[in-house]
Amino acid sequence: MNDAVCAVATPNGHSAIGIVRLSGNNCHSLLWKIFQPKNIKLSLENIESSSAVYGKIIWENHIIDDVIVLIFHKHRSFTGEEYAEIQGHGNPLILRKIIQILFKTGFREAHPGEFTYRAYLAGKIDLTQAEAIREIVEARSERQINRAILQKEGLLKKRLNQFRSNILNVTADFTAELDFSDEGLEFAGKDRKIEILRKIKDEAEVLINHSRRNFLFKNGIEIVLIGAPNAGKSSLMNAMTGKNRSIVSEIPGTTRDYIDAPMEISGMPVVLVDTAGIRKTQHEEVEKLGMEKTIEKYHEADLRLLLIDSSEKPSNSLFNELNVFLHPDHLHRSIIVLNKWDIVHPEWEQNRDKADFWTQFLQKSDHSNDLVFNQWEKNMIFLSAKTLFGLDSLFDRLQEIIENMIPPSETLSMAQWQMEIMEKIQLGLDEAIYCLIQDVSSEIIVENLNQIVSNLSEITGEISNEDLLGRIFSRFCIGK
């Protein structure tokens, strides 16, 4: 796999600089066929690794571009091979021309993730670090980047190696007991072995749970805006995103389908969803379908904003529209927003902090026995999407909820394929612990523990699985 490959490493489109990556056997000599250094005395033999050389790409006596070439010698490069980067102008036409010329000199186009794969094969990185590189490229928030950087620095591998070391210690004790049973030597007892394996199992479970939660939020925490027509959902969405993403109109029922918009809160990607207004009177089939989608999005959502129009006089009908959404199971991830507080009806303002006033409405819900004012009080925001009054309070509360939903940024995480292997490890640990408790033969337990060690080596890539490697690196972009 060490033939010479090349690929554009910068995104499509026009930019100040465009980069072409090169790696493989004879990479430098092939590049020198089309690269002319400004200092004509320079040659490949007297260029040190990690050097930058200014010159021109020339083909058939035509100057293609002024470029800077970075040269990295074998064993001192990212891929462990002869490696180079061409930094030229970021015009797609120029970059495409350079690639076409490289093909003619003996390069082929790199496969998705091939540069990182070559780094793995050369022992420059392990699979946990390779996965971290992909996460860094694809991260959509600062929190995801920080977590991926920790993984790239080898912290996940360190944790897995600790698991492996502890399991090998238990395995060694079992083996020594079999080989030196008559020597009167003392080894870790049954209870101690069980304690060690249970601790590994618990730590593995925490790692899996954190990874699952991170996996769920990778594409953005979904926050759905729900309320009666003209409650101000579209205005609130526009206020939160700072863009006119949703159509705002005084005509009720303007939004017939849901509209989403990405943003970031507390370092996490968030998707705001503006839904069709909820009302019992359905004037047309399109509006009815829109409300059905609203209910569907409500159940799928990670967070919910339940909007009430505070400019209208408090009435049972206002709460009847939201009755289906007042559910105690969703309390910790739902916020009641009293919108239009700039033109608030006096009754709302006079009674905003009175438990009896709120209870008379909450008790009319289908879950009246479970819903009381003090449960909702913390998750009530008084706001004006028009003047932006209360918007900071809403963001503060959303941030608190989101912080409780996601693991801290310094926690480690795994990709889906890594979680699948870790779940096998958990099952293996369960079986080993059960066998220990039941005094099953030591040989059987040792065989089980050896399989767990093998699974751990598969995560780091010490044991190669071609199907798994293909699955991992096929998800990378070309040029990475």
N, C-alpha and C positions, 0 to 999 in steps of 0.2 A: 504493500500500500504506500510505498515511499516514492512513487512517481511524482513528478512536478505538477502541482495544482495551483490554480489562481481563482480569485473571485473578488467582486466589488464588496467592500465591507461597510460602506456607508449607505444610508437609505436612498431609495429612488427619489428623484427630484433634483432641482437646482440648489446648490449650496456653495459656500466659499471654497471648501476643500472636499475632494473626493479621494477615497483610499482604496487601493487594490492590494490584496494580500497574496503572497506567494510562499509556497513551501514545498520541500521535497528534494530529491536527488538532482544535482546539477542546477538547482534553482538559480544560483548566482551567475553561473556562466551563461545560462540561457537568457537571463535578464540583460547581461552585458552586451548581448547581440543587438539590443535595441536602445540601450541607455548610453549616452555620451556625457561623462562628467565634465563640468566646466574646467576643472583642473585636469588637463589631459595627462599629467604625470601619474595620476592615481590609477592603481590597478587593484584587482581583487586581492592580490597577495599582500598588499600593504594597507589594507583597510581593516581596522580593528572591529570587533563585534560591538554592536549597539551604536555604530557610527551613522551619522547623517551626511549624505552626499548630494550636493546640488548639481543639476544638469538638465539634459533634454531627452525626451523620448523621440527617437528618429526612426522612420521607416520609409524605405525606398526614396531616400534623400529628402523627405518631407518632415518638418518639425511637427510633431503631434501635440506636444505640451511641454511647458517648463515644469519640472517636478523636483521634489526632494525624495531621495531613496534612503530608507533605513535598512541597514544590513545587520543581520544577526547570524553568527556562525553556528554550526551544528553543536548540539549539546548545551548551547547557551541561549537558545531561543525558546519561545512558548511551546512549539511543537517538538522540540528536541531534534529537529532537522535543520538543514539550511533554510533560512527564512528571510523574507524581505517584505517591505511595504513601500508602495509607490504612492506618494502624496501629491496629487495634482489638483487642477481646478475642478470644482464639483459640478461640471456640466455633464449630464448623462450621455450626450453624444461623444464627448471626449473619452469618458470612462469606458463606454462600449467599444470605441475604436482601439483603446489600449488592450482590452480583453481579447479582441479579435486578433490583434497582432501577436499577443502572447500565445494564443492557440497555434498560430503559424510557426512559432519558434519551438514548440514542443510541449507546451503546457496543456492541461485539460481543465475543464471547469470543476471546481470542488463541489462535492455533494453537501447537502445540508448538514451542518455540524462537523464537517470533516476536519477542520483545523483543531477543534477541541478534542475530537476522537483521536487524532494523531498525538496530541499532548497526553491523553490518557494512555495510549499504547506505549509511549516513550517513558511512562512513569512520572511525568511532570505533575500530574494531578490524579486523584482517584475519582470514582464515580460520584461521590457526594459533592466534591468540588466542581465536577463537570455539571451536575444538576444545578449547583449554585450559580454558575456562570449563566445558564439559561434563565434562571430566576431574575438575575440582575438585569438582563436585557429586557425581559418581559414585564418587570415590576411596574405597577401603576401608582405606587405611592411611596413616600419616604420610608414608611414603616417596613414595607416589603423589601425595599433595597437594603435597609439596615440588617434585616434578618438574613437575607441572602449573602451579605458580606461576611457576617459571622460564620455562615456555613462554608463559604469559600476559604476562610482562614483556617478551616479544618476542625472547627468545634464539634460538628456532628460526628466526624470520624473519631475524634477523641472520645466522645461519649460511647460510641459503638465499640471502640477498642477496650474501654473500661468494662463494658458488658462481657466482651469476649474474655478478658483477663480473669474476671471473677468466675465465669463458667469453667474456664480451663483449670482454675485452682480447685474447684469442686471435682472436676473430672480426674485431676491428678491425685486427689485424695482417694477417690474410689479405686483408681488403678493401683496406687501404692498399697491400699488395704488388701487387695487381691494378691499382690506380689510379695508383701512382707507381713502377712497375717501372723506369722509365728515369731516375729522379731520383737514383740512387745512395744512397738512404737505407737505413739498416740497421734490420731488424726482428727479432723473436725468431725464432731458427732452428728447424728441424724438431724437433731433440732437446728444445729448451726447451719447445716447444708440447706435445710428448708428455708431458714431465715434469709440466706444469701440469695437463693433462687426467687423467693417472693419479692425481695427488694428489687431485683432486676426486672421482674414482671411488672411491678408497680411503676417503675421508672419508664419502662417501655410503653405502658398504658398512657402515662402522662404525655409522652412524646407523640403517640398516635392521636390522642384527643386534641392536642394543640394543632397537629397537622390537619386533622379533619376540619377544625374550626377555621384555620387559615385557608384551607382548600375551598370551603364554602364561600368565604368572603373575597376570594381572589378576583372574581369578576365584578366586585362591588357590592356593598351592603345596600339592599333595596329598601328604600323608604317610600311608602305609598301615602298619598294625600287623599283623604276620603271626606265627603261631606255632602250636604244638600246642594242643589244647583245654586250658583251665585253666592256661595259661602266664601269665595275668594281663594279657591285652591290654585287656580292658574296665576293669580296675582302673587300668591305666596311663593309659588315655584319660581316665578320670574325674579322675585326679590331675593330668594335664597341663592339662585345661580348668577344673578347679576345680568341676565340676558332675557330678551323677550322670546322665550322658548314656547310658551303657551299663549293661545289667543285669549285676550281679556275682553269681555263684553258684559253689558248689563242685562243682556238677554239670557235667561236661565237655560241651561242645557247646551251651552256652546260646545263643550268638550263631549264628543260621542264615543271616542276610543281613548285608550290611555296613551299618554305621551311621556317619554322618559328623557332625562338629561343627566349627564355625568358631572360629578364634582368631587371634592375631597373634604372630609371632616376628620379631625384628629389623626391626620396622617394616613387615613384609610380611604380607598376609592368608594364613592357612594353613587348610587343611581336614584335620583328623585323620579317618582312616577305620579303624574297628574291623571286622575281618573274621571270618568263620567259621574255627574252628580246623582246622588241617591234620592229618589222620591217615589212615593207609592203610586201616583198617577202617571201612567205611561202613555204618552200621546202617540207614539209611533214605534214600529218594530225596531228601527235603528237605535233609538234611545233605549229600548228594552235590552237589546244586545249589549249596548255599552255598559248598562248597569250590571249585567251578568258578568262582564269582564271585570268590573270593579270588585265584585264579591270574590271573584277568582284571584285577583291580585292581592286582595286583603289577606287571604289565607296563605299565599305564597310569600308575603312580605317578611322581611327581617324586622322592620320598624314601621309604625303606623302613626300618621298625624290625622286626628279626627277633628275636622274644622266645624265650628259653629259661628253663624253670623250674629255677632253681638249687637248689630245695629237694629235688629228686630226685637220686639218685646218677648221676654222669656215665655215659652208656652210648651205644652206637652208635645205639640206637633214637631217642634224643633228636635226634641229628643227621640221622638218616635222614628224619625228618619234614620237616626244613628243607633237605634235600639239593638239591631242585630250585631253591631260592632262592639258594644259595651260588654266585653267578656273578661272575667277575672283572670283567666289563663294568659291573656295578652296584656295584662296590666303593666308589667315591668317593661314592655316594649311598645307601649302606646302613649301618645301625648294628646290631651284635649287642648286645642288651640281656639281661644275666643278671639276671632279675627274682627277687623273693622273697629278696633277699640278707639280710633280717632273720632268715630261717630256713634259711640256706644249708647245703647238705650239706658236711661237712668237706673232702671231696675237691676240691670247686671252690675253696674258700678256700685250701687248701694248694698248689694248682697254678695259681692264676689267672695268674701271671706266667711260667710255664714254657712255652717254645716247643714242646718235645717233646710235652707233654701235649696242646696244641691241635692240633699237626700230625697226630697220630694220628687225630683226627676229621676235620680238614679234608681229609686225603688220601683219605678215603673218598667224597668228593663226585665228581660226574661231571667236575669240572674240577680234579682233584687236582694236575695239573702246574702249574697257574697259582695255586693257593691256598696261601699259606704264612702262618704266624702273624704275621710282621712287617708283612704287608699289612693285616691286620685289627686289629692291636693298637690303633691310634689310634681305631678305630671300634668299640671294645668298652666298654660302660658297665655297671658293677655297681650295681644299683638295687633299691630296695624301693618298689613302688607303694603299699604299705600305710603305711609309716612316712615315705615321701617321701625316704628316704636316696638320694643319687645323682641326684635329679631335676634339681638345678642343673647337674650335670655333663652331663646329657643335653641340657638347653636350651643350654648353652654350645657343645656340639659341633654341635647343629642350627643354631645361629646362625652358626658358622663356615662350615658347608656352604652355607647359604642365601646368606651374603654372597658366596661364590664363584660362586654360580649366577646372581646378578642383577647388572646394571650398577650402578655407584654412583648415589646419589640425585641427584647433580648432572648426570648425563648427560641429554641430550635424547631425546625419544621422539616417535613419530608414530602417528597413528591408521591403521587398516587402509587407508582410501582414500588417505591420504597415502603409505603404503608402496607401494601399487600404482603411483602416479605416479612415485615415486622409482625403482622398478624399471625403468620405461620410460626414465628418465633414464640409469640405469646402462647399459642396452643401447645407448642413443644414444652415450654416451661410448666404449663398446667399439668401436662402428662407426667413430666419428670417429678414434680412435687407430689402428685397423686401416687406415683410408684414408690417414692420414698416413704410416704405415710403408710402405704400398704406393705412395706418391706419386700418389694419385688426385687428380683435378682439384680445385683449391681451391674452385671454385663449389659442388661437391657437399658438401665438408666444411663450408662456411659454411652451406649449407642445413640440414645436420644439426645444427650448433650452434645455429642459430636455433630449431629445433624444441625443443631442450633448454631454451633460455631460456623458450620458451612454456610448457613443462611446469612449470618452476619457478614461473612466474607463476600457473599454475593452482592450485598448492598454496597460495599466499598469497592467492589470490582476485583478483589484479590482472586476470586474464582470467576473465570470468564464464562459468560453465557451469551452465545452469539445472537440468539433471538432477542434477549433482553437488551443487548447493546444496540441492535438495530432499532428497537422500540424507543430507546432513550434518545439517540442522536438524530433520528428522523424528525424529531420535533424542533430541532434547532433551525435557525435561518441560514441561508447560504451566506458564506463569508465569515461564519463564526466557528 
